[in-house]
Amino acid sequence: MSDSSISEPSLKSTAQKIGWFTAVCVLVSNIIGGGIFTTTGLMARDVGDPMLILLLWFVGALFALGGAMVYGELGAALPHAGGDYVYLREAYGPLVAFLSGWTSFTIGFGAAVAASAISFSSYALRVVPIEDERGWVAKGLSLTLLWVATLLHCRGVGAGGRMQLLLTTANVVAIGGLILGGLAAVVGNGGVHFAGSTVQQPTLGASAIALVIVTYCYLGWNVAGYIAGDVADPRRTLPKIMIGGTAFVAAIYLLLNVVYLSALSITELANEPIIPVAEKTAAALWGPQSGRLVAAILCLTIAGAVSAMTWAGPRVYWAMARDGMISPWLAQLHPRTSAPARAIMLQSFWASLLILSGTFEQLLVYSGLVLSLFMALTLSTIFRLRPIIAVSSHQYRAPLYPFLPAALVIGAFTLVIYSFAQRPMESLYGAATVLSGIPLYYFWRRRVIRER
């Protein structure tokens, strides 16, 4: 086991590191995706109670904030690039850590980047309508976004950080305008009020599924741990970045839902088409032509998410290569920018193949289940690491220990078990993906031992 005094190799010892604000931008972009603009319609159909919908989004916010507090302690104690991989390696050993990294590559970042890039092109073609019968324009837009982000992040944290700052700032300003404009329109139409429920008694099963969806929309609050090696003074700033950034996103999510539920009745939200909630809300407030404005905001949101994942994911593979778990070729940093350019390129090549083939859709069906499992495992590492890692008296500690992390671990595992019971086939596919990493682990382990 390691302790906090161990000095691991840094991604850059002399190159520029990012400050807390840029790191918060990465976190915010990594959390905010298309989910907040779409899933409230599904909840309106299945739950049918506006106050319960708001309550579920609030419960999801509490879960995310609690998770950010626990991860804040882990990040402050082990402020090294790699995030979850590092915490799992120290708590449960190299095999579990390797499987976490393998899952990040195949599903957590690789498939998610591909899906996000595809979503970007679909919304971009709604902002500027172009005939695309064969889909090559959409694929070209997706690949262009991916490789622009890739090349900028290969140039180092300076170029990548500036792009992330620009995208996130523009995105937050646009969403803020949507919230303020929506609230102003709602107040002008008679004030904030919610229509009554469309179902007499929402079922426990429907509420649980809705909470699972909400929880997935909040995932990403741990991304600051992945880029800890790029952050200045991570022991002090990582907890503030994780907790503050997550709280900011939670406020955005709750305010957007207030706008949705005030502008449209539950019946209108649940009517077909269900998914484009933000566009339906904008059309109700400002007319049908406002749909393009929402599509443009979604393009900004998704572009920021692609950039954030292109930055964060490769830090895991770099850390794995540095530990000898995969090819040491990936541990080489760019001689001029000190960026893990090879790891960045590898992830983008994988995402490009998924974009071209479309097979990422099958991966994403069960990605939430697999990611929730590793999130639960990572949250549980605090019980093993806190007693053995020496920390200074002023270093951040998660509050309400051990009750807060215990409640989070139980909640996360409950979601996993419930998802497994409801979606057994997807669960088996997820298990197969994770377990397929075991032979790779032993292959590289034997190779490293042989070379030594």
C-alpha positions as CSV (number, residue, x, y, z in Angstrom):
1,M,0.0,0.0,0.0
2,S,1.0,3.6,-0.6
3,D,0.7,6.5,1.7
4,S,0.3,10.2,1.0
5,S,4.0,10.8,1.2
6,I,4.8,8.7,-1.8
7,S,5.8,10.7,-4.8
8,E,4.5,9.2,-8.1
9,P,5.8,10.3,-11.5
10,S,4.0,13.4,-12.6
11,L,2.5,14.1,-16.0
12,K,4.6,17.3,-16.0
13,S,7.1,18.5,-13.5
14,T,8.0,21.8,-15.2
15,A,5.2,22.3,-17.7
16,Q,2.2,24.5,-17.0
17,K,-0.5,23.1,-14.7
18,I,-4.1,24.2,-14.6
19,G,-5.8,26.2,-11.8
20,W,-9.0,25.3,-10.0
21,F,-11.3,27.2,-12.4
22,T,-10.2,25.2,-15.4
23,A,-10.5,22.0,-13.5
24,V,-14.0,22.9,-12.5
25,C,-14.8,23.5,-16.2
26,V,-13.6,20.0,-17.0
27,L,-15.8,18.6,-14.2
28,V,-18.9,20.6,-15.2
29,S,-18.5,19.7,-18.9
30,N,-18.0,16.0,-18.0
31,I,-21.3,15.9,-15.9
32,I,-23.6,18.0,-18.1
33,G,-24.6,16.0,-21.1
34,G,-27.8,15.5,-23.1
35,G,-29.5,13.8,-20.1
36,I,-30.8,16.9,-18.4
37,F,-32.3,18.1,-21.7
38,T,-34.2,14.8,-22.3
39,T,-34.9,12.6,-19.3
40,T,-37.6,14.7,-17.5
41,G,-40.0,13.7,-20.3
42,L,-39.5,10.0,-19.4
43,M,-40.0,10.8,-15.8
44,A,-43.2,12.7,-16.5
45,R,-44.5,9.6,-18.4
46,D,-43.5,7.0,-15.8
47,V,-43.8,9.0,-12.5
48,G,-46.4,11.6,-13.4
49,D,-45.9,13.8,-10.4
50,P,-44.0,17.2,-10.7
51,M,-43.1,17.4,-7.0
52,L,-41.8,13.8,-7.0
53,I,-39.7,14.6,-10.2
54,L,-38.1,17.5,-8.4
55,L,-37.6,15.4,-5.3
56,L,-35.8,12.7,-7.4
57,W,-33.5,15.3,-9.0
58,F,-32.8,16.6,-5.5
59,V,-32.0,13.1,-4.1
60,G,-29.7,12.6,-7.1
61,A,-28.0,15.9,-6.2
62,L,-27.5,14.7,-2.6
63,F,-26.0,11.4,-3.8
64,A,-23.6,13.2,-6.2
65,L,-22.5,15.7,-3.5
66,G,-22.0,12.9,-1.0
67,G,-19.9,11.0,-3.6
68,A,-17.9,14.2,-4.4
69,M,-17.1,14.6,-0.7
70,V,-15.8,11.0,-0.4
71,Y,-13.9,11.3,-3.7
72,G,-12.5,14.6,-2.4
73,E,-10.8,12.8,0.4
74,L,-9.5,10.1,-1.9
75,G,-8.2,12.7,-4.3
76,A,-6.5,14.7,-1.6
77,A,-4.9,11.6,-0.1
78,L,-3.7,10.2,-3.5
79,P,-3.4,13.2,-5.8
80,H,-2.1,11.3,-8.8
81,A,-3.3,11.0,-12.4
82,G,-5.7,8.1,-12.9
83,G,-8.5,8.8,-10.4
84,D,-10.5,5.6,-9.7
85,Y,-7.7,3.4,-11.0
86,V,-5.3,4.8,-8.4
87,Y,-7.7,4.4,-5.5
88,L,-8.7,0.9,-6.5
89,R,-5.1,-0.1,-7.0
90,E,-4.1,1.0,-3.5
91,A,-7.2,-0.5,-1.8
92,Y,-7.8,-3.8,-3.7
93,G,-4.7,-4.5,-5.8
94,P,-3.7,-4.4,-9.4
95,L,-6.3,-6.8,-10.9
96,V,-9.4,-4.8,-9.8
97,A,-7.6,-1.6,-10.8
98,F,-6.8,-3.0,-14.2
99,L,-10.4,-4.0,-14.8
100,S,-11.5,-0.5,-13.8
101,G,-9.1,0.9,-16.4
102,W,-10.1,-1.6,-19.0
103,T,-13.8,-0.7,-18.4
104,S,-12.9,3.0,-18.7
105,F,-11.2,2.4,-22.1
106,T,-14.0,0.3,-23.6
107,I,-17.1,1.9,-22.1
108,G,-16.5,4.7,-19.6
109,F,-14.6,7.0,-22.0
110,G,-14.2,5.2,-25.3
111,A,-17.9,4.4,-26.0
112,A,-19.1,7.6,-24.3
113,V,-16.9,9.8,-26.4
114,A,-18.2,8.1,-29.6
115,A,-21.8,8.4,-28.5
116,S,-21.3,12.1,-27.6
117,A,-19.7,12.9,-30.9
118,I,-22.5,11.2,-32.8
119,S,-25.0,13.2,-30.7
120,F,-23.1,16.4,-31.5
121,S,-23.5,15.8,-35.3
122,S,-27.2,15.1,-35.0
123,Y,-27.9,18.3,-33.2
124,A,-25.6,20.3,-35.5
125,L,-27.6,19.1,-38.5
126,R,-30.7,20.5,-36.8
127,V,-29.0,23.9,-36.3
128,V,-27.9,24.0,-40.0
129,P,-30.2,21.6,-41.9
130,I,-28.2,19.6,-44.5
131,E,-29.3,16.7,-46.6
132,D,-27.4,13.6,-45.3
133,E,-29.1,10.5,-46.7
134,R,-26.0,8.3,-46.3
135,G,-24.9,9.7,-43.0
136,W,-21.4,10.7,-44.1
137,V,-21.8,14.3,-43.2
138,A,-22.8,13.4,-39.7
139,K,-19.9,11.0,-39.3
140,G,-17.6,13.6,-40.7
141,L,-18.8,16.2,-38.2
142,S,-18.4,13.7,-35.4
143,L,-14.9,12.8,-36.4
144,T,-13.9,16.4,-36.9
145,L,-15.0,17.3,-33.3
146,L,-13.2,14.3,-31.9
147,W,-9.9,14.9,-33.7
148,V,-9.9,18.7,-33.1
149,A,-10.2,18.0,-29.4
150,T,-7.6,15.2,-29.7
151,L,-5.0,17.4,-31.4
152,L,-5.5,20.3,-29.0
153,H,-5.1,18.1,-25.9
154,C,-2.0,16.5,-27.4
155,R,-0.5,20.0,-27.4
156,G,-0.7,20.1,-23.6
157,V,-2.8,21.5,-20.9
158,G,-2.3,25.0,-22.1
159,A,-4.1,24.5,-25.4
160,G,-6.5,21.9,-24.0
161,G,-7.3,24.0,-21.0
162,R,-8.1,27.1,-23.1
163,M,-10.5,25.1,-25.3
164,Q,-12.2,23.6,-22.3
165,L,-12.5,27.0,-20.6
166,L,-14.1,28.5,-23.8
167,L,-16.5,25.7,-24.4
168,T,-17.6,25.4,-20.7
169,T,-18.0,29.1,-20.2
170,A,-20.1,29.5,-23.4
171,N,-22.2,26.5,-22.4
172,V,-22.9,27.7,-18.9
173,V,-23.7,31.2,-20.2
174,A,-26.1,29.7,-22.8
175,I,-27.8,27.4,-20.2
176,G,-28.0,30.4,-17.7
177,G,-29.7,32.4,-20.4
178,L,-32.1,29.6,-21.0
179,I,-32.9,29.4,-17.3
180,L,-33.2,33.1,-16.7
181,G,-35.3,33.6,-19.9
182,G,-37.5,30.6,-19.0
183,L,-38.1,31.9,-15.5
184,A,-38.8,35.4,-16.8
185,A,-41.3,34.0,-19.3
186,V,-42.9,31.8,-16.7
187,V,-43.3,34.7,-14.2
188,G,-44.7,36.8,-17.0
189,N,-47.3,34.2,-17.7
190,G,-48.6,34.1,-14.1
191,G,-45.7,32.8,-12.0
192,V,-44.1,29.5,-11.1
193,H,-46.7,26.8,-10.6
194,F,-46.8,23.0,-11.3
195,A,-49.7,21.2,-12.8
196,G,-51.1,18.2,-10.8
197,S,-50.0,14.6,-11.1
198,T,-51.3,12.5,-14.0
199,V,-51.2,9.3,-11.9
200,Q,-52.8,8.6,-8.6
201,Q,-50.0,6.8,-7.0
202,P,-46.5,6.5,-8.6
203,T,-45.2,3.0,-8.1
204,L,-42.0,2.3,-6.2
205,G,-40.6,0.5,-9.2
206,A,-41.2,3.5,-11.5
207,S,-39.7,5.9,-9.0
208,A,-36.6,3.6,-8.6
209,I,-36.0,3.5,-12.3
210,A,-36.4,7.2,-12.5
211,L,-33.8,7.6,-9.7
212,V,-31.4,5.4,-11.7
213,I,-31.8,7.6,-14.7
214,V,-31.2,10.7,-12.6
215,T,-28.2,9.2,-11.0
216,Y,-26.7,8.5,-14.4
217,C,-27.2,12.2,-15.4
218,Y,-25.1,13.2,-12.4
219,L,-22.2,10.8,-13.1
220,G,-18.9,12.5,-13.9
221,W,-18.3,14.3,-10.6
222,N,-15.1,12.2,-10.1
223,V,-13.4,13.4,-13.2
224,A,-11.1,15.8,-11.4
225,G,-9.3,12.8,-9.8
226,Y,-8.4,11.6,-13.3
227,I,-6.5,14.8,-14.1
228,A,-5.0,15.3,-10.6
229,G,-1.6,15.3,-12.2
230,D,-2.5,18.3,-14.3
231,V,-3.9,20.4,-11.3
232,A,-1.9,22.8,-9.3
233,D,-1.8,21.9,-5.6
234,P,-4.2,19.0,-5.9
235,R,-4.2,18.0,-2.2
236,R,-5.8,21.4,-1.3
237,T,-7.9,22.1,-4.4
238,L,-9.3,18.7,-5.5
239,P,-12.0,18.5,-2.7
240,K,-13.1,22.1,-3.5
241,I,-13.2,21.4,-7.2
242,M,-15.3,18.2,-6.8
243,I,-17.7,19.5,-4.3
244,G,-18.1,23.0,-5.7
245,G,-18.4,21.9,-9.3
246,T,-21.0,19.2,-8.4
247,A,-23.1,21.7,-6.3
248,F,-23.0,24.1,-9.3
249,V,-24.3,21.4,-11.7
250,A,-27.0,20.4,-9.2
251,A,-28.3,23.9,-9.1
252,I,-28.4,24.1,-12.9
253,Y,-30.3,20.8,-13.0
254,L,-32.9,21.8,-10.4
255,L,-33.5,25.2,-12.0
256,L,-33.9,23.7,-15.5
257,N,-36.5,21.3,-14.1
258,V,-38.3,24.2,-12.5
259,V,-38.5,25.8,-16.0
260,Y,-39.7,22.6,-17.6
261,L,-42.4,21.8,-15.1
262,S,-43.6,25.4,-15.0
263,A,-43.7,25.9,-18.8
264,L,-45.4,22.6,-19.6
265,S,-47.9,20.4,-17.8
266,I,-47.0,16.8,-16.9
267,T,-49.3,15.7,-19.7
268,E,-47.6,17.8,-22.3
269,L,-44.1,16.7,-21.1
270,A,-45.3,13.0,-21.3
271,N,-46.8,13.4,-24.8
272,E,-44.9,12.2,-27.9
273,P,-42.2,13.1,-28.7
274,I,-41.0,12.5,-25.1
275,I,-37.3,13.0,-25.4
276,P,-36.8,16.6,-26.6
277,V,-37.9,18.2,-23.4
278,A,-35.8,21.3,-23.6
279,E,-37.0,22.0,-27.2
280,K,-40.6,21.5,-26.3
281,T,-40.2,23.9,-23.4
282,A,-38.5,26.5,-25.6
283,A,-41.2,26.2,-28.2
284,A,-43.9,26.7,-25.5
285,L,-42.1,29.8,-24.2
286,W,-40.8,31.5,-27.3
287,G,-42.3,29.7,-30.3
288,P,-41.4,26.8,-32.6
289,Q,-38.3,28.5,-34.1
290,S,-36.5,28.4,-30.8
291,G,-35.8,24.7,-31.2
292,R,-32.6,25.6,-33.1
293,L,-31.4,27.7,-30.1
294,V,-31.7,24.7,-27.9
295,A,-30.0,22.5,-30.4
296,A,-27.1,25.0,-30.5
297,I,-26.8,24.9,-26.7
298,L,-26.7,21.1,-26.9
299,C,-23.9,21.2,-29.4
300,L,-21.9,23.4,-27.0
301,T,-22.7,21.0,-24.1
302,I,-21.7,17.9,-26.0
303,A,-18.6,19.5,-27.5
304,G,-17.5,20.4,-23.9
305,A,-18.1,16.8,-22.8
306,V,-16.1,15.3,-25.7
307,S,-13.2,17.6,-24.8
308,A,-13.4,16.8,-21.1
309,M,-13.4,13.0,-21.7
310,T,-10.6,13.3,-24.3
311,W,-8.6,15.0,-21.6
312,A,-9.4,12.8,-18.6
313,G,-9.7,9.2,-20.0
314,P,-6.1,8.9,-21.4
315,R,-4.7,9.8,-17.9
316,V,-6.0,6.3,-16.8
317,Y,-4.1,4.4,-19.5
318,W,-1.0,6.5,-18.9
319,A,-1.1,5.6,-15.3
320,M,-1.6,1.9,-16.1
321,A,1.3,1.9,-18.6
322,R,3.5,3.6,-16.0
323,D,2.6,0.8,-13.6
324,G,3.6,-1.8,-16.2
325,M,0.0,-3.1,-16.5
326,I,-0.2,-2.4,-20.3
327,S,2.4,-1.5,-22.9
328,P,5.1,0.9,-21.6
329,W,4.8,2.6,-25.0
330,L,1.7,4.4,-23.7
331,A,3.6,5.8,-20.7
332,Q,5.8,8.0,-22.9
333,L,5.0,11.7,-22.7
334,H,5.3,14.1,-25.6
335,P,8.8,15.6,-25.3
336,R,7.7,19.1,-25.8
337,T,4.2,19.3,-24.3
338,S,4.5,16.6,-21.6
339,A,1.0,15.4,-22.6
340,P,0.3,11.6,-22.7
341,A,-0.2,12.0,-26.5
342,R,0.0,8.3,-27.2
343,A,-2.7,7.5,-24.7
344,I,-4.9,10.3,-26.1
345,M,-4.5,9.1,-29.7
346,L,-5.3,5.5,-28.7
347,Q,-8.6,6.4,-27.1
348,S,-9.5,8.6,-30.1
349,F,-8.7,5.8,-32.5
350,W,-11.0,3.5,-30.6
351,A,-13.8,6.1,-30.4
352,S,-13.4,6.7,-34.2
353,L,-13.9,3.0,-34.9
354,L,-17.0,3.1,-32.8
355,I,-18.3,6.2,-34.6
356,L,-17.8,4.5,-38.0
357,S,-19.2,1.1,-37.1
358,G,-22.0,2.2,-34.8
359,T,-21.2,-0.7,-32.3
360,F,-21.0,1.8,-29.5
361,E,-24.8,1.7,-29.2
362,Q,-24.6,-1.9,-27.9
363,L,-21.9,-0.9,-25.4
364,L,-23.9,2.0,-24.0
365,V,-27.0,-0.2,-23.3
366,Y,-25.2,-1.6,-20.3
367,S,-22.6,1.1,-19.6
368,G,-24.5,2.6,-16.7
369,L,-24.7,-0.7,-14.8
370,V,-20.9,-1.4,-15.2
371,L,-19.9,2.2,-14.3
372,S,-22.2,2.1,-11.2
373,L,-20.5,-1.1,-10.0
374,F,-17.0,0.4,-10.2
375,M,-18.3,3.6,-8.6
376,A,-19.6,1.6,-5.7
377,L,-16.2,-0.2,-5.4
378,T,-14.3,3.1,-5.5
379,L,-16.5,4.7,-2.9
380,S,-15.8,1.6,-0.7
381,T,-12.0,2.2,-0.9
382,I,-12.2,4.9,1.8
383,F,-12.8,2.2,4.4
384,R,-9.5,0.5,3.5
385,L,-7.4,3.6,2.7
386,R,-8.3,6.0,5.6
387,P,-6.7,3.8,8.3
388,I,-3.5,3.3,6.4
389,I,-2.8,6.6,4.7
390,A,-1.1,9.2,6.8
391,V,-2.5,12.7,6.2
392,S,-1.8,16.0,7.8
393,S,-4.2,17.5,10.3
394,H,-5.4,20.2,7.9
395,Q,-6.0,17.9,5.0
396,Y,-9.6,17.4,3.9
397,R,-11.6,14.6,5.3
398,A,-15.1,13.5,4.2
399,P,-17.8,14.4,6.9
400,L,-20.0,11.9,8.7
401,Y,-17.6,9.1,8.3
402,P,-18.3,6.1,8.2
403,F,-22.1,6.8,7.8
404,L,-21.9,8.9,4.6
405,P,-19.7,6.6,2.6
406,A,-21.6,3.5,3.9
407,A,-24.9,5.0,2.8
408,L,-23.4,5.8,-0.6
409,V,-21.9,2.4,-1.1
410,I,-25.2,0.7,-0.1
411,G,-27.1,3.0,-2.4
412,A,-24.8,2.4,-5.4
413,F,-24.8,-1.4,-4.9
414,T,-28.6,-1.3,-4.6
415,L,-28.9,0.4,-7.9
416,V,-26.6,-2.2,-9.4
417,I,-28.6,-5.1,-8.0
418,Y,-31.9,-3.5,-9.0
419,S,-30.6,-2.9,-12.6
420,F,-29.3,-6.5,-12.7
421,A,-32.8,-7.8,-11.8
422,Q,-34.5,-5.5,-14.3
423,R,-32.0,-5.9,-17.2
424,P,-30.4,-9.4,-16.9
425,M,-29.2,-9.6,-20.5
426,E,-27.5,-6.2,-20.4
427,S,-26.0,-7.2,-17.1
428,L,-24.5,-10.3,-18.6
429,Y,-23.0,-8.3,-21.5
430,G,-21.5,-5.9,-19.0
431,A,-20.0,-8.7,-17.0
432,A,-18.6,-10.2,-20.2
433,T,-16.9,-6.9,-21.1
434,V,-15.3,-6.5,-17.6
435,L,-14.2,-10.2,-17.4
436,S,-12.7,-10.0,-20.9
437,G,-10.0,-7.8,-19.3
438,I,-8.8,-10.6,-17.1
439,P,-6.8,-12.5,-19.7
440,L,-5.3,-9.2,-20.9
441,Y,-4.2,-8.5,-17.3
442,Y,-2.4,-11.8,-17.0
443,F,-0.9,-11.5,-20.5
444,W,0.7,-8.1,-19.6
445,R,1.7,-9.3,-16.1
446,R,3.6,-12.3,-17.5
447,R,5.2,-10.0,-20.1
448,V,6.4,-7.5,-17.5
449,I,7.8,-10.3,-15.3
450,R,9.6,-11.8,-18.3
451,E,11.2,-8.4,-19.2
452,R,12.4,-7.9,-15.6
